[in-house]
Amino acid sequence: MLTKNISGKLLFAVLATCSTLFGCKDKIDLPDQPLENYIRVYMPQAVNGGIITKTFKITDSAQTVIYGANYGGYGYPEADIPVTFSVNKTVVDSFNLANKTSYPVLPDGTYTLSAGSSTIPKGQLSTIPLSIAFKTKGAGAMDALKSYLLPITVATNKNQVKVNEALSTTFYVVKAQPDFNDYPDFIRTAWTIAFSSEEANGEGPNNGKAIFVLDNNSGSFWHTQWQGASPAPPHFLSVDMGEIKTLHGVSFVARQNDGGGKPNEVNMQVSTDGVTWIEAGTFNLLNNKDLQKQFLPLGFKTARYFKVNINSAYNASYTHLAELRAF
């Protein structure tokens, strides 16, 4: 049990030095405080929101992330501080509610904690780095392309040192994903395209129309209508690939300018007959001009048709796109 006090006079002396060197307030008068009021154990991975997102390639080897505990507040521990770590499944529902997500908890057996307990040694400020190993391939592995939540919580003997409850849990959002290089782009020569709108005149003869997303030219682009009407999102492009395939994902190249209108939230639907559509998942694209490849979030689908629904764009109600591919 820690029994030392930090007096108001001591803190005033420290802060007065701060005033001299950095222009802090001239006088700060604080009451005496027990030392244990300043000392807390926390997970450094829980700082800045505590959400760590990791996407692993599907491989035979286990892949890892780091966890641990730190000592913070004042000085160094005068004795070893035992800590424990556990998978805190009770916070999954509240996390999903607060973040408007629906992540399931990562199933037992798909991960291994290197240790459920550790020690912050006397005179040190942290445990040794610990690791969580994730299984991405074979029996008992994570389902491919499915995002899971794994909350890890630290605890201590509260009679020795308390935990900073705001930094007690790290939320690992993890997903196993195949290698894009294993999935070459489909040939697009037989593709046809339908659309919600296009700018048929205002962008000139070589831009604006939906067909320009299939021309292998990132300098041309499709643009939703703005001359005569400006339809609001969602906007869509619907592709007939000409034959039934296993659709793994889609690729996007944004219009090569620096203005608004690049796709943000994108929803995918697929169909075998062009009449009945099923959901294939929703994702967000980055606001840049690079090639962006996305696996279908809900897994590989058998399809002849796919529809790209652009629910929102960056800084605009209209949208545009330079190239659309699939693999």
Buried (B, 14 or more C-beta within 10 A) or exposed (E): EBEEEBEBEEBBEEBBEEEEEEEEEEEBEEEEBEBBEEBBBBBBBBEEEBBBEBEBBBEEEBBBBEBBBBBBBBBEBEEEBBBBBBBBEEBBEEBBEEBEEEBEBBEEEBBEBBBEEBBBBEEBBBBEEBBBBBBBBEEEBBBBBBBBBBBBBBBBEEEBBBBBEEBBBBBBBBBBBBEBEEBEEBEBEEBEBEBBBBBEEEBEEEBBBBBBBBBEEBEBBBBBBBEEEEEEBBBBBBBBBBEEBEBBBBBBBBBEEEEBBBBBBBBBBBBBEEEEBEEBBEBEBEBEBEEBBBBBBBEBBEBBBBBBBBBBBBEBBBBBBBBBBBB
